[in-house]
Amino acid sequence: MRKSLLPVLALLVMVGPAIAETVTVETTLAERGFAEGFLLSGRQASSLYLPLPTGTAITNLRIGMKAQLVAPNLQRGSVVIMVNGQPVDALRLDEDPRAQILQLDTMVNQGGSFQAPALDLRFRADLIAHAEFCADHFDPADTLQVLPETTIAYDIDLAAVTTLRDALALLPGLAEVEVASPLTPDASAAVLKLGALLASGGYRASFTEASDATVGLSLTAPSADGAIRLAHEPGRLRILVPENADIVAFARLWQAVPAALSGEALQATSAVAPPSAGADGFWAFPTLPGPLRVVQTGALGLDFPMLDGTGRRASQVRLRLTVAPDWSDANPVITLYLNGQLITASRAKIGENTLTATLPGELLRLSNRLDVTVDRAQAEGYCPGPNPGQAVQLLAGTGIDYDGRASGGFAVVAGALRQGGTLVLPEAASDEGGLAYLTLASRVLSGLGVGAAPVDVAFGEAATPTGPVLSIAAAGVDGLVLPMGQPELTLSTDQPLASLLANADRQRLDIRVLEGQPLPDPAGIFLGNGGAALVGPEGVIWQDSPTDSGPSILQRARDVSRGLVDVLRIDGVFWSLVGMMVIALVVLARALLKRFFDDQASR
């Protein structure tokens, strides 16, 4: 039985007696979402934030850094590993024109305990290219890449983990979820919401009927109160989620996990919260990064949605930034990047600054990343090395302006699905391949920014569902057809592919997969304001132009030409045409040369 205010709690629930059993928890940068690791040059640093159980000490914290150094112009260098602001190990970097693979294994607290709300692991590189300390002392060609195989491991007594907050902190990046078979519509809806919740939190969910993961989730039969509990098993910790749990409330609780929570029970509600944007369309960031000391270059990251609670679209960013005095007489340069693309740059004065910048519509996605970089300027008598850096901080009142422009395609369907809808699966999905369908659907919902919305699941379309619809079905005998302009392309391949087509008027998103082929399982899908896309194992491999007016004629021509080249290459015709063109050019060149020499002879 659901209630408007449902306890989603972290009370201790034991399966059998709790026996102290120490296990090893290990993760990598790749599992935490850093697929390329950290790339550092000059004097740069990058951090990994890893929540830890607050009520339990960890022991034998160890870090295995694997890195690649490419430094053809290195004069001297080092890399320092810092844990929660304290240096724990360092490695000297020697000059070598060749690429080097570096390994640094360090034990932070061998035999001792370590207790903190989180682990702030920071890699700091100093790559100096010139002997003169205050010269242009770094070369962009000198880089250190902390590889994604870098590991972080520690030991913990699972029996001492008694709150949901601490259990979620131990959840690995590749989270496993146990699901009983066969799937019912209610269980499928719970799986879908859990998958979308995990994906939106940076986890890659794996649904299975049997799991041996140290820490994982289990979808269980409905319970009387729908509460989420913990179960301790020999060498394992399970988070038990009943089918009738309020997953939306669970998602809101999850957002509070990195914070310090007190007490043993938490309550969350799935009631729709009022829009956070005011009448003027301004949305303030609820949380901001802390103060940053910039020795040379620093970055502050902010995440925001394309649409606000009333459906308006992001149009402008407003930053309130304060800058501490520096001994250089040149003010720092503030550069703004939207989803990795530069949008503006300006100098900030000492003291409080108000900076505004238009957000280009073609760069917006449903979920967006705004990076604010601060570069200290060089001036005569200025030396960035021995000083602790220039302090900068974003202030309350930093936010996004949302206008009233209408969006189309994926954006309209996403906005509708946030209020609830229906996922329609093939009739056979309840017995065969159902988890794969639900995994793909959860990735799509996360890419639309929907998260753990109240989406129901139905098998087959015997009854026409009301409200927004997300449908997954097998493509016809013609395979996948994409509206890539004229002519349309039919794709036939042995790779897992799925096509997405949004109907804004009907608030419907149709996903078509190749019958007899496995379904794609990408780590993430990011869909902009388009209406059609092609998804593969690595994510979106084609998408129409993310603008209000749709793809331009030039873009359509480029897309069609690229697609035709792919089709021709698959059939072996492409290289035949290239060969024929080369032969034609040779014949034409011989004819032109013959004519030239004949003209010369006639003179």
C-alpha positions as CSV (number, residue, x, y, z in Angstrom):
1,M,0.0,0.0,0.0
2,R,1.5,3.3,-1.1
3,K,1.3,6.5,1.0
4,S,2.0,10.0,0.1
5,L,4.7,10.1,2.7
6,L,6.5,6.8,2.6
7,P,9.4,6.0,4.9
8,V,12.4,5.1,2.8
9,L,14.6,4.2,5.7
10,A,18.0,2.9,6.7
11,L,17.0,0.9,9.7
12,L,19.1,-2.1,10.7
13,V,17.6,-5.4,9.4
14,M,19.6,-8.5,9.9
15,V,19.2,-11.9,8.2
16,G,20.6,-14.1,10.9
17,P,23.2,-13.0,13.5
18,A,25.6,-10.2,12.6
19,I,29.1,-11.7,12.6
20,A,32.1,-9.4,12.1
21,E,33.5,-10.1,8.7
22,T,36.1,-7.9,7.0
23,V,35.8,-7.7,3.2
24,T,37.8,-5.7,0.6
25,V,36.0,-3.0,-1.4
26,E,37.8,-2.0,-4.6
27,T,36.9,0.4,-7.4
28,T,38.7,2.1,-10.4
29,L,38.5,5.5,-12.0
30,A,36.7,3.8,-15.0
31,E,34.0,2.4,-12.7
32,R,33.4,5.8,-11.1
33,G,32.7,7.4,-14.5
34,F,36.2,8.6,-15.6
35,A,36.5,6.5,-18.7
36,E,39.7,8.3,-19.8
37,G,41.1,8.9,-16.4
38,F,42.7,12.3,-15.6
39,L,44.8,14.2,-18.1
40,L,47.2,16.7,-16.4
41,S,49.7,19.2,-17.8
42,G,51.8,22.0,-16.3
43,R,50.7,22.5,-12.7
44,Q,47.3,20.8,-12.6
45,A,45.3,18.6,-10.3
46,S,42.2,16.4,-10.6
47,S,40.1,14.8,-7.8
48,L,37.9,11.8,-7.3
49,Y,35.1,12.2,-4.7
50,L,34.2,8.8,-3.1
51,P,31.5,8.7,-0.3
52,L,32.5,6.5,2.6
53,P,30.4,5.0,5.4
54,T,30.2,7.5,8.2
55,G,29.6,5.2,11.1
56,T,32.3,2.7,10.3
57,A,36.1,3.0,10.1
58,I,37.9,1.6,7.1
59,T,41.4,0.1,7.3
60,N,44.3,-0.5,4.9
61,L,43.3,2.2,2.5
62,R,45.5,1.7,-0.6
63,I,45.8,3.4,-3.9
64,G,47.3,1.9,-7.0
65,M,48.0,4.7,-9.4
66,K,48.8,3.8,-13.0
67,A,49.8,6.6,-15.3
68,Q,51.3,7.4,-18.6
69,L,53.9,10.2,-18.9
70,V,54.5,11.9,-22.3
71,A,57.0,14.6,-21.6
72,P,59.4,15.4,-24.5
73,N,60.4,18.8,-23.0
74,L,60.4,18.0,-19.3
75,Q,63.0,19.7,-17.1
76,R,61.8,18.4,-13.8
77,G,58.5,17.0,-12.6
78,S,56.6,15.2,-9.9
79,V,53.2,13.8,-9.1
80,V,51.7,13.9,-5.6
81,I,48.8,11.8,-4.3
82,M,46.7,13.6,-1.7
83,V,43.9,12.2,0.5
84,N,41.5,14.6,2.1
85,G,44.0,17.5,1.7
86,Q,47.0,15.6,3.1
87,P,49.9,14.4,0.8
88,V,50.4,10.6,1.2
89,D,52.8,9.7,-1.5
90,A,54.8,11.2,-4.4
91,L,56.8,10.2,-7.4
92,R,59.6,12.0,-9.2
93,L,59.2,12.2,-12.9
94,D,62.4,12.0,-15.0
95,E,63.1,13.5,-18.4
96,D,62.5,11.0,-21.2
97,P,61.4,11.8,-24.8
98,R,59.5,8.5,-24.9
99,A,56.2,7.6,-23.4
100,Q,56.5,6.0,-20.0
101,I,54.1,3.9,-18.0
102,L,54.3,4.7,-14.3
103,Q,53.1,2.6,-11.3
104,L,52.8,4.0,-7.8
105,D,51.3,1.7,-5.1
106,T,50.8,3.3,-1.7
107,M,49.3,2.2,1.6
108,V,47.7,5.2,3.3
109,N,47.1,3.7,6.8
110,Q,48.5,0.2,7.1
111,G,47.2,-1.4,10.2
112,G,45.4,1.8,11.2
113,S,41.8,3.0,10.7
114,F,40.5,5.8,8.6
115,Q,37.1,7.5,9.2
116,A,35.6,10.3,7.2
117,P,32.4,11.2,5.4
118,A,34.1,10.9,2.1
119,L,37.4,10.2,0.3
120,D,38.8,13.2,-1.6
121,L,41.5,11.6,-3.7
122,R,43.6,14.2,-5.6
123,F,46.3,13.8,-8.1
124,R,48.6,16.8,-8.5
125,A,51.2,17.1,-11.2
126,D,54.1,19.5,-11.6
127,L,55.6,19.4,-15.0
128,I,58.3,22.0,-15.4
129,A,59.8,22.6,-18.8
130,H,62.3,25.3,-18.1
131,A,65.0,25.7,-15.4
132,E,64.2,29.4,-14.7
133,F,61.5,29.1,-12.0
134,C,59.4,32.1,-13.1
135,A,59.7,31.7,-16.8
136,D,57.0,30.2,-19.1
137,H,57.6,27.1,-17.1
138,F,55.4,24.5,-18.7
139,D,54.9,23.0,-22.2
140,P,51.5,21.7,-23.3
141,A,53.2,18.8,-24.9
142,D,54.3,17.5,-21.5
143,T,51.3,15.6,-20.1
144,L,50.6,13.0,-17.4
145,Q,47.5,10.8,-17.8
146,V,46.3,9.1,-14.7
147,L,44.9,6.0,-16.4
148,P,41.3,4.7,-15.7
149,E,42.8,1.4,-14.4
150,T,43.9,3.3,-11.3
151,T,42.5,1.5,-8.2
152,I,41.2,2.6,-4.8
153,A,40.7,-0.2,-2.2
154,Y,40.0,-0.5,1.5
155,D,38.9,-3.1,4.0
156,I,35.6,-2.8,6.0
157,D,33.6,-4.8,8.4
158,L,30.2,-5.2,6.7
159,A,28.5,-6.2,9.9
160,A,29.1,-2.6,11.2
161,V,27.3,-1.1,8.2
162,T,23.8,-0.5,9.6
163,T,22.3,2.4,7.7
164,L,21.1,2.8,4.2
165,R,23.3,5.8,3.7
166,D,26.4,3.8,4.5
167,A,25.3,0.9,2.3
168,L,24.8,3.2,-0.7
169,A,28.3,4.7,-0.1
170,L,29.7,1.2,-0.6
171,L,27.8,0.5,-3.8
172,P,30.2,-0.1,-6.7
173,G,30.1,1.8,-10.0
174,L,29.1,-1.4,-11.8
175,A,26.1,-2.1,-9.5
176,E,24.4,-5.5,-9.6
177,V,20.7,-5.9,-9.0
178,E,19.1,-9.3,-8.3
179,V,15.7,-9.7,-9.9
180,A,13.5,-12.8,-9.6
181,S,11.9,-14.4,-12.7
182,P,9.4,-14.3,-14.3
183,L,8.9,-10.6,-14.5
184,T,5.5,-9.1,-13.6
185,P,4.4,-5.7,-14.7
186,D,4.9,-4.3,-11.2
187,A,8.3,-5.8,-10.9
188,S,9.3,-4.5,-14.4
189,A,8.2,-1.0,-13.4
190,A,10.4,-1.2,-10.3
191,V,13.4,-2.5,-12.3
192,L,12.9,0.3,-14.8
193,K,12.9,3.0,-12.1
194,L,15.9,1.5,-10.3
195,G,17.8,1.3,-13.6
196,A,17.1,4.9,-14.4
197,L,18.0,6.0,-10.8
198,L,21.3,4.1,-11.0
199,A,22.1,5.5,-14.4
200,S,21.3,9.1,-13.4
201,G,23.6,8.7,-10.4
202,G,26.6,7.6,-12.5
203,Y,26.2,3.9,-11.9
204,R,25.9,1.2,-14.6
205,A,23.3,-1.2,-13.5
206,S,23.5,-4.9,-14.3
207,F,20.3,-6.9,-13.8
208,T,20.7,-10.6,-13.0
209,E,18.9,-13.5,-11.4
210,A,21.8,-14.4,-9.2
211,S,24.6,-12.1,-7.9
212,D,27.7,-12.7,-5.9
213,A,28.6,-9.0,-5.5
214,T,29.9,-7.9,-2.1
215,V,27.4,-5.0,-2.0
216,G,24.3,-4.9,-4.3
217,L,20.6,-4.4,-4.5
218,S,17.9,-7.1,-4.6
219,L,14.3,-6.5,-5.9
220,T,12.0,-8.4,-3.5
221,A,8.3,-9.2,-3.3
222,P,6.0,-6.5,-2.1
223,S,6.1,-5.8,1.6
224,A,3.4,-4.4,4.0
225,D,5.1,-1.0,4.4
226,G,7.1,-0.8,1.2
227,A,10.3,0.1,3.2
228,I,13.8,-0.4,1.9
229,R,16.0,-2.4,4.3
230,L,19.4,-3.9,4.7
231,A,20.2,-7.7,4.9
232,H,23.6,-9.0,6.1
233,E,24.7,-12.3,4.6
234,P,28.1,-14.1,4.9
235,G,30.5,-11.8,3.0
236,R,27.7,-9.8,1.4
237,L,25.5,-6.8,2.1
238,R,22.2,-6.6,0.3
239,I,19.9,-3.5,-0.1
240,L,16.4,-5.0,-0.2
241,V,14.0,-3.0,-2.4
242,P,10.4,-4.3,-2.4
243,E,8.4,-4.0,-5.7
244,N,6.0,-1.6,-4.0
245,A,8.8,0.8,-2.7
246,D,8.5,4.4,-3.5
247,I,11.5,4.6,-5.9
248,V,10.8,8.3,-6.6
249,A,11.2,9.0,-2.9
250,F,14.3,6.7,-2.9
251,A,15.8,8.8,-5.7
252,R,15.4,12.0,-3.6
253,L,16.9,10.3,-0.6
254,W,19.8,9.2,-2.8
255,Q,20.6,12.8,-3.7
256,A,21.4,13.4,0.0
257,V,23.7,10.5,0.3
258,P,27.0,12.4,0.0
259,A,25.9,14.8,2.7
260,A,26.3,14.0,6.4
261,L,23.1,12.4,7.6
262,S,22.1,11.9,11.2
263,G,19.7,9.5,12.8
264,E,18.7,6.0,11.8
265,A,15.5,6.7,9.9
266,L,14.8,9.1,7.0
267,Q,11.6,10.0,5.3
268,A,11.1,11.1,1.8
269,T,8.0,11.8,-0.3
270,S,7.3,11.3,-4.0
271,A,4.7,14.1,-4.1
272,V,5.5,16.5,-6.9
273,A,7.5,19.4,-5.6
274,P,6.6,23.0,-6.7
275,P,8.8,24.4,-9.5
276,S,12.1,25.8,-8.2
277,A,12.1,28.6,-10.8
278,G,10.5,31.9,-9.8
279,A,8.0,33.8,-11.8
280,D,10.9,35.5,-13.7
281,G,12.2,32.2,-14.9
282,F,15.4,32.4,-12.9
283,W,16.6,29.1,-11.2
284,A,19.4,29.4,-8.6
285,F,21.8,26.5,-8.1
286,P,20.9,24.8,-4.8
287,T,24.5,23.9,-4.1
288,L,27.7,25.5,-5.3
289,P,31.4,24.4,-5.3
290,G,33.5,25.6,-2.3
291,P,36.3,28.1,-2.4
292,L,39.1,27.3,-4.9
293,R,42.7,28.3,-4.7
294,V,44.1,28.8,-8.2
295,V,47.8,28.5,-8.5
296,Q,47.7,28.7,-12.2
297,T,44.4,27.3,-13.6
298,G,41.4,26.1,-11.7
299,A,37.9,24.8,-12.7
300,L,34.5,24.9,-11.1
301,G,31.8,22.6,-12.5
302,L,28.0,23.1,-12.4
303,D,25.2,20.8,-13.7
304,F,21.8,22.0,-14.7
305,P,18.8,20.8,-16.8
306,M,17.7,22.2,-20.1
307,L,14.1,22.6,-19.0
308,D,12.8,23.9,-15.7
309,G,9.8,22.6,-13.8
310,T,7.4,24.6,-16.0
311,G,8.9,23.5,-19.3
312,R,10.9,26.7,-20.1
313,R,14.2,26.3,-21.8
314,A,17.6,27.5,-20.4
315,S,18.7,30.7,-22.2
316,Q,21.4,32.5,-20.1
317,V,23.8,31.8,-17.2
318,R,24.3,34.3,-14.4
319,L,27.5,33.9,-12.3
320,R,28.2,35.7,-9.0
321,L,31.9,35.3,-8.5
322,T,34.3,36.8,-5.9
323,V,38.0,37.0,-6.5
324,A,40.6,37.6,-3.8
325,P,43.5,40.1,-4.3
326,D,46.7,38.8,-6.0
327,W,50.1,40.3,-6.2
328,S,49.8,40.3,-10.0
329,D,48.4,43.5,-11.5
330,A,46.6,41.6,-14.2
331,N,43.1,40.3,-13.4
332,P,42.3,36.6,-13.9
333,V,40.6,35.3,-17.1
334,I,37.2,33.6,-16.6
335,T,36.2,31.2,-19.3
336,L,32.9,29.4,-19.6
337,Y,32.4,26.1,-21.4
338,L,29.0,24.5,-22.1
339,N,29.2,20.7,-22.6
340,G,32.9,21.0,-23.5
341,Q,32.4,23.9,-26.0
342,L,33.7,27.4,-25.2
343,I,31.0,30.0,-25.1
344,T,32.6,33.1,-23.6
345,A,35.7,34.5,-21.8
346,S,36.3,37.8,-19.9
347,R,38.5,39.2,-17.2
348,A,37.2,39.4,-13.6
349,K,38.0,42.3,-11.3
350,I,39.1,41.9,-7.7
351,G,36.1,41.6,-5.5
352,E,32.6,40.6,-6.5
353,N,31.7,40.1,-10.1
354,T,28.4,39.4,-12.0
355,L,29.0,37.6,-15.3
356,T,26.3,36.7,-17.8
357,A,26.5,34.6,-21.0
358,T,24.0,33.4,-23.5
359,L,23.6,29.6,-23.7
360,P,23.7,28.6,-27.4
361,G,20.6,26.4,-28.1
362,E,22.5,24.1,-30.4
363,L,24.8,23.1,-27.5
364,L,22.1,22.4,-25.0
365,R,21.2,18.8,-23.9
366,L,18.6,17.6,-21.5
367,S,21.4,17.4,-18.8
368,N,24.1,20.0,-19.1
369,R,27.6,20.7,-17.7
370,L,28.9,24.2,-17.3
371,D,32.6,24.5,-16.5
372,V,34.0,27.8,-15.2
373,T,37.8,28.0,-15.5
374,V,39.9,30.6,-13.8
375,D,43.4,31.4,-15.3
376,R,45.7,33.7,-13.4
377,A,47.4,36.2,-15.7
378,Q,51.1,36.6,-15.9
379,A,52.6,40.0,-15.4
380,E,56.1,41.5,-14.7
381,G,57.3,40.4,-11.3
382,Y,54.6,37.7,-11.1
383,C,55.6,34.2,-10.2
384,P,52.9,31.6,-9.6
385,G,55.1,29.0,-8.1
386,P,55.9,29.7,-4.4
387,N,52.5,31.3,-3.4
388,P,49.4,29.4,-2.3
389,G,47.2,30.6,-5.1
390,Q,44.5,33.1,-5.7
391,A,41.1,32.4,-4.0
392,V,37.9,32.4,-6.1
393,Q,34.4,31.3,-5.2
394,L,31.0,31.3,-6.7
395,L,28.4,33.0,-4.6
396,A,24.7,32.4,-3.9
397,G,22.6,33.8,-6.6
398,T,24.5,32.0,-9.4
399,G,21.9,30.4,-11.6
400,I,20.2,29.9,-15.0
401,D,17.6,32.1,-16.7
402,Y,14.9,30.1,-18.4
403,D,12.8,31.6,-21.2
404,G,9.5,30.6,-22.8
405,R,10.7,29.2,-26.1
406,A,9.1,25.9,-27.0
407,S,11.2,22.8,-27.4
408,G,10.4,19.8,-29.6
409,G,11.1,16.2,-30.1
410,F,12.9,14.5,-27.2
411,A,12.5,17.5,-25.0
412,V,8.7,17.4,-25.2
413,V,8.5,13.7,-24.6
414,A,11.0,14.0,-21.7
415,G,9.0,16.8,-20.1
416,A,5.8,14.7,-20.3
417,L,7.4,11.5,-18.9
418,R,8.6,13.4,-15.8
419,Q,5.0,13.5,-14.7
420,G,4.5,9.8,-15.4
421,G,3.8,7.5,-18.3
422,T,3.8,3.9,-19.6
423,L,6.6,1.7,-21.0
424,V,5.2,-0.8,-23.5
425,L,7.3,-3.9,-24.1
426,P,6.8,-6.9,-26.4
427,E,4.5,-9.6,-25.1
428,A,7.3,-12.1,-24.9
429,A,9.5,-9.8,-22.8
430,S,8.0,-11.0,-19.5
431,D,9.6,-14.4,-20.0
432,E,12.5,-13.8,-22.5
433,G,15.0,-11.0,-22.6
434,G,12.9,-8.7,-20.4
435,L,15.8,-7.5,-18.3
436,A,17.7,-6.4,-21.5
437,Y,14.6,-4.4,-22.6
438,L,14.3,-2.8,-19.2
439,T,18.1,-1.9,-19.1
440,L,17.9,-0.2,-22.5
441,A,14.7,1.7,-21.4
442,S,16.4,2.8,-18.2
443,R,19.4,4.2,-20.1
444,V,17.0,6.1,-22.4
445,L,15.0,7.6,-19.5
446,S,18.2,8.7,-17.8
447,G,19.5,10.3,-21.0
448,L,16.2,12.2,-21.2
449,G,16.7,13.5,-17.7
450,V,13.6,11.7,-16.5
451,G,15.3,9.6,-13.7
452,A,13.1,7.5,-11.5
453,A,9.8,8.9,-12.8
454,P,6.5,7.0,-12.0
455,V,6.5,5.0,-15.3
456,D,4.3,1.9,-15.4
457,V,5.2,-1.2,-17.6
458,A,2.8,-3.0,-19.9
459,F,3.5,-6.1,-22.1
460,G,2.0,-5.7,-25.5
461,E,-0.3,-2.9,-26.8
462,A,-3.7,-4.6,-26.6
463,A,-5.1,-1.6,-24.7
464,T,-4.0,1.8,-25.8
465,P,-2.3,3.4,-22.8
466,T,-3.2,7.0,-21.8
467,G,-0.6,9.6,-21.3
468,P,3.0,9.7,-22.5
469,V,4.4,6.4,-24.0
470,L,7.8,4.9,-24.3
471,S,7.6,1.9,-26.6
472,I,10.2,-0.8,-27.4
473,A,9.5,-3.2,-30.3
474,A,11.3,-5.2,-32.9
475,A,11.9,-3.6,-36.3
476,G,10.2,-5.0,-39.3
477,V,11.8,-7.1,-42.1
478,D,13.2,-4.0,-43.6
479,G,15.4,-3.4,-40.5
480,L,16.0,0.0,-38.9
481,V,14.9,3.0,-40.9
482,L,16.2,6.5,-40.0
483,P,14.6,9.8,-41.3
484,M,18.0,11.2,-42.3
485,G,16.5,13.4,-45.0
486,Q,15.9,12.2,-48.5
487,P,16.5,9.5,-49.4
488,E,15.9,7.6,-46.1
489,L,18.5,5.0,-45.2
490,T,17.8,1.4,-44.3
491,L,20.5,-0.1,-42.0
492,S,21.4,-3.7,-41.8
493,T,24.1,-4.8,-39.5
494,D,25.2,-7.6,-37.1
495,Q,25.9,-5.0,-34.3
496,P,23.5,-4.2,-31.5
497,L,21.6,-1.1,-32.6
498,A,18.4,0.7,-31.7
499,S,16.6,3.6,-33.4
500,L,14.8,6.3,-31.4
501,L,12.0,8.4,-32.9
502,A,10.1,11.0,-30.9
503,N,6.6,12.1,-31.7
504,A,6.1,15.4,-29.8
505,D,2.4,15.8,-30.7
506,R,1.5,12.4,-29.3
507,Q,4.1,12.6,-26.5
508,R,5.5,9.2,-27.6
509,L,9.0,7.8,-28.0
510,D,9.3,4.7,-30.2
511,I,12.5,2.5,-29.8
512,R,13.1,-0.1,-32.5
513,V,15.6,-2.9,-32.2
514,L,16.8,-5.5,-34.7
515,E,15.0,-8.8,-34.2
516,G,17.3,-11.6,-33.4
517,Q,20.2,-9.3,-32.4
518,P,21.3,-8.4,-28.8
519,L,20.2,-5.1,-27.5
520,P,22.7,-2.3,-27.1
521,D,23.8,-1.6,-23.5
522,P,25.6,1.7,-23.5
523,A,27.0,3.2,-20.3
524,G,25.1,6.4,-21.0
525,I,22.8,8.1,-23.6
526,F,22.6,11.9,-23.9
527,L,19.8,13.1,-26.1
528,G,19.5,16.8,-27.2
529,N,16.5,18.6,-28.5
530,G,16.1,16.4,-31.6
531,G,13.5,13.9,-32.6
532,A,15.5,10.9,-34.0
533,A,18.7,9.1,-33.0
534,L,20.6,5.9,-33.5
535,V,22.0,4.2,-30.4
536,G,24.7,1.6,-30.2
537,P,26.8,-0.2,-27.5
538,E,28.9,3.0,-27.0
539,G,26.0,5.4,-26.9
540,V,24.4,7.7,-29.5
541,I,26.2,7.3,-32.8
542,W,23.8,9.5,-34.9
543,Q,21.3,12.2,-34.0
544,D,19.5,14.9,-35.9
545,S,20.4,18.5,-35.3
546,P,19.5,19.6,-31.7
547,T,17.7,22.8,-32.9
548,D,14.1,24.0,-32.8
549,S,13.9,24.1,-36.6
550,G,15.3,20.6,-37.2
551,P,18.3,19.6,-39.4
552,S,19.5,22.1,-42.0
553,I,19.7,21.0,-45.7
554,L,23.5,21.0,-45.5
555,Q,23.5,18.9,-42.3
556,R,21.1,16.5,-43.9
557,A,23.3,16.2,-47.0
558,R,26.3,15.5,-44.8
559,D,24.5,12.9,-42.8
560,V,23.1,11.2,-45.9
561,S,26.5,11.2,-47.6
562,R,28.2,9.7,-44.5
563,G,25.5,7.1,-44.2
564,L,25.7,6.2,-47.8
565,V,29.4,5.8,-47.6
566,D,28.9,3.4,-44.7
567,V,26.4,1.4,-46.6
568,L,28.5,1.2,-49.7
569,R,31.5,0.3,-47.6
570,I,29.6,-2.6,-46.0
571,D,28.6,-4.0,-49.5
572,G,32.2,-3.7,-50.9
573,V,31.1,-1.2,-53.5
574,F,32.8,1.8,-52.0
575,W,36.4,0.8,-52.9
576,S,35.2,-0.3,-56.4
577,L,34.0,3.2,-57.0
578,V,37.2,4.7,-55.7
579,G,39.2,2.5,-58.0
580,M,37.0,3.5,-61.0
581,M,37.5,7.2,-60.1
582,V,41.3,6.8,-60.0
583,I,41.3,5.1,-63.4
584,A,39.1,7.9,-64.9
585,L,41.5,10.5,-63.5
586,V,44.5,8.7,-65.0
587,V,42.8,8.5,-68.4
588,L,41.8,12.2,-68.3
589,A,45.3,13.2,-67.3
590,R,46.8,11.3,-70.2
591,A,44.4,13.0,-72.6
592,L,45.2,16.5,-71.3
593,L,49.0,15.8,-71.6
594,K,48.6,14.5,-75.1
595,R,46.7,17.5,-76.1
596,F,49.3,19.8,-74.5
597,F,52.2,18.2,-76.4
598,D,50.2,18.2,-79.7
599,D,49.6,21.9,-79.4
600,Q,53.3,22.5,-78.7
601,A,54.3,20.4,-81.7
602,S,52.0,22.3,-84.0
603,R,53.7,25.6,-83.1
